[in-house]
Amino acid sequence: MTDIAISPCLPADLTDLRDIAIEAYNDHYTYLWNDGGEWYLNRSFSEEALRKDMANPNSAYFMVQYQDEPVGFMKLNKDKALEGYTDAECLELERLYLVDRASGMGIGKWAVDFAVQYALESNKSIIWLRAMDSSRSVDFYEQNGFVRWGTDELDYEQMKEIYRGMVIMKRDIA
């Protein structure tokens, strides 16, 4: 038995999702931005942005809890092709954010395992993601079975140029 739980986010969870998304993002990523992340938080985690994204049938949001307290969230894109693969083959792990106090407790690995199981149950053969090349997350994903597949670059004007690099990673699961 574990103290970790992952459950689908419903429209009624919107405020909790927004709050944990902002807390987790502020814990780890404000250094990327010239404005401390304000533009990105508003673009991605405002109630309006989350409501719209949650209504997308291709998006699946999940709340990550530890001892019945929200400590993070995950966003999966159910049918999102990776170069060389089809939408039907691929699941994208677009976001996995945990608050700082939940780091190093095995919760991230638990969430990755959940995403892999979700992909298997959805008859996917590939799970993939983009990770900041300047963050420790690349090492984390490599330790969890992902391999480097390519690179990308973010083009957000508000982002400090030195941090725009991304690593595309994939994991074969079928």
C-alpha positions as CSV (number, residue, x, y, z in Angstrom):
1,M,0.0,0.0,0.0
2,T,1.2,3.4,-0.8
3,D,0.5,7.0,0.1
4,I,0.6,8.1,-3.5
5,A,-2.6,8.4,-5.6
6,I,-3.1,9.6,-9.2
7,S,-6.6,10.4,-10.3
8,P,-8.2,12.1,-13.3
9,C,-8.9,15.8,-13.0
10,L,-12.6,16.7,-13.4
11,P,-14.0,20.2,-14.1
12,A,-14.7,20.5,-10.4
13,D,-10.9,20.1,-9.7
14,L,-10.0,23.2,-11.8
15,T,-9.1,25.5,-8.9
16,D,-7.0,22.8,-7.2
17,L,-5.3,22.0,-10.5
18,R,-4.5,25.6,-11.1
19,D,-3.1,26.1,-7.6
20,I,-0.9,23.0,-7.7
21,A,0.3,23.8,-11.3
22,I,1.3,27.3,-10.3
23,E,3.0,26.2,-7.0
24,A,5.0,23.4,-8.8
25,Y,6.0,25.7,-11.7
26,N,7.1,28.4,-9.3
27,D,9.1,25.9,-7.3
28,H,11.2,24.9,-10.3
29,Y,11.0,27.1,-13.4
30,T,10.8,30.8,-12.7
31,Y,14.5,31.2,-13.4
32,L,13.8,30.5,-17.1
33,W,11.9,33.7,-17.7
34,N,12.7,37.4,-17.9
35,D,9.5,38.1,-16.1
36,G,9.7,35.4,-13.5
37,G,7.3,33.2,-15.4
38,E,4.3,35.5,-15.2
39,W,3.5,35.3,-18.9
40,Y,3.8,31.5,-19.1
41,L,1.8,31.0,-15.9
42,N,-1.0,33.1,-17.3
43,R,-0.8,31.5,-20.7
44,S,-0.8,27.9,-19.4
45,F,-2.3,27.8,-16.0
46,S,-5.0,30.5,-15.8
47,E,-8.4,29.0,-15.1
48,E,-9.5,30.0,-18.6
49,A,-6.5,28.2,-20.2
50,L,-6.9,25.1,-18.1
51,R,-10.6,24.9,-18.7
52,K,-10.2,25.2,-22.4
53,D,-7.4,22.5,-22.4
54,M,-9.3,20.2,-20.2
55,A,-12.2,20.3,-22.6
56,N,-10.0,19.0,-25.4
57,P,-10.8,15.3,-25.8
58,N,-7.1,14.6,-26.6
59,S,-5.9,16.0,-23.3
60,A,-6.0,14.0,-20.0
61,Y,-5.1,15.8,-16.8
62,F,-4.3,13.9,-13.6
63,M,-3.8,15.1,-10.0
64,V,-0.9,13.6,-8.1
65,Q,-1.5,13.3,-4.4
66,Y,0.7,12.2,-1.5
67,Q,-1.1,11.4,1.8
68,D,-4.3,12.9,0.4
69,E,-2.6,16.2,-0.4
70,P,-2.1,17.5,-4.0
71,V,1.6,17.5,-4.7
72,G,1.6,17.7,-8.5
73,F,-0.2,17.1,-11.8
74,M,0.3,15.4,-15.1
75,K,-1.0,16.1,-18.6
76,L,-1.1,13.5,-21.2
77,N,-1.9,14.0,-24.9
78,K,-3.6,10.8,-25.9
79,D,-2.9,10.8,-29.7
80,K,0.2,12.9,-30.4
81,A,2.6,11.7,-33.0
82,L,6.4,11.7,-32.6
83,E,8.4,12.1,-35.8
84,G,8.5,8.7,-37.4
85,Y,5.4,7.4,-35.6
86,T,1.6,8.0,-36.0
87,D,-0.8,9.6,-33.6
88,A,-2.3,6.1,-33.0
89,E,1.0,4.7,-31.8
90,C,2.0,7.6,-29.5
91,L,1.1,9.1,-26.1
92,E,2.8,12.4,-25.2
93,L,3.7,13.0,-21.5
94,E,3.4,16.8,-21.9
95,R,3.7,17.8,-18.3
96,L,4.7,16.1,-15.1
97,Y,5.2,18.8,-12.4
98,L,5.7,18.1,-8.7
99,V,6.0,20.7,-5.9
100,D,9.5,20.9,-4.4
101,R,8.4,19.2,-1.1
102,A,7.5,16.1,-3.1
103,S,10.8,15.7,-4.9
104,G,13.0,12.7,-4.1
105,M,10.2,10.6,-2.7
106,G,9.6,8.3,-5.6
107,I,6.4,10.1,-6.6
108,G,7.8,11.1,-10.0
109,K,8.7,7.5,-10.8
110,W,5.2,6.4,-9.7
111,A,3.7,9.0,-12.1
112,V,5.9,7.8,-15.0
113,D,4.8,4.2,-14.3
114,F,1.2,5.4,-14.3
115,A,1.6,7.2,-17.6
116,V,3.2,4.0,-19.1
117,Q,0.4,1.9,-17.9
118,Y,-2.1,4.4,-19.3
119,A,-0.3,4.2,-22.7
120,L,-0.4,0.4,-22.6
121,E,-4.1,0.4,-21.8
122,S,-4.6,2.8,-24.7
123,N,-2.8,0.4,-27.1
124,K,0.2,2.8,-27.6
125,S,3.6,1.5,-28.4
126,I,5.5,4.8,-27.7
127,I,5.4,7.3,-24.9
128,W,7.4,10.5,-25.5
129,L,8.1,13.9,-24.0
130,R,10.1,17.1,-24.2
131,A,12.4,18.0,-21.3
132,M,14.4,21.1,-20.7
133,D,17.9,20.4,-21.6
134,S,19.1,22.6,-18.7
135,S,17.2,20.7,-16.1
136,R,17.7,17.5,-14.0
137,S,14.6,16.0,-15.6
138,V,16.6,14.6,-18.5
139,D,18.5,12.4,-16.1
140,F,15.3,11.4,-14.3
141,Y,13.6,10.3,-17.5
142,E,16.7,8.4,-18.6
143,Q,16.6,6.5,-15.3
144,N,13.0,5.7,-16.0
145,G,13.6,4.1,-19.4
146,F,13.5,7.0,-21.8
147,V,16.1,7.6,-24.4
148,R,17.1,10.8,-26.2
149,W,15.4,11.0,-29.6
150,G,16.1,14.5,-30.8
151,T,16.2,18.1,-29.8
152,D,13.9,21.1,-30.1
153,E,13.9,24.7,-29.1
154,L,11.2,26.9,-27.5
155,D,10.5,30.2,-29.2
156,Y,8.9,32.1,-26.3
157,E,10.1,35.7,-26.5
158,Q,9.8,36.1,-22.7
159,M,12.1,33.1,-22.1
160,K,15.8,33.7,-21.5
161,E,17.5,32.5,-24.6
162,I,20.0,30.3,-22.8
163,Y,17.2,28.0,-21.5
164,R,15.2,27.5,-24.7
165,G,16.8,24.1,-25.6
166,M,14.7,20.9,-25.2
167,V,15.5,17.2,-25.4
168,I,12.9,15.0,-27.1
169,M,12.8,11.6,-25.3
170,K,10.9,8.4,-26.0
171,R,10.3,5.1,-24.4
172,D,9.2,2.0,-26.3
173,I,6.5,0.2,-24.3
174,A,5.0,-2.4,-26.6
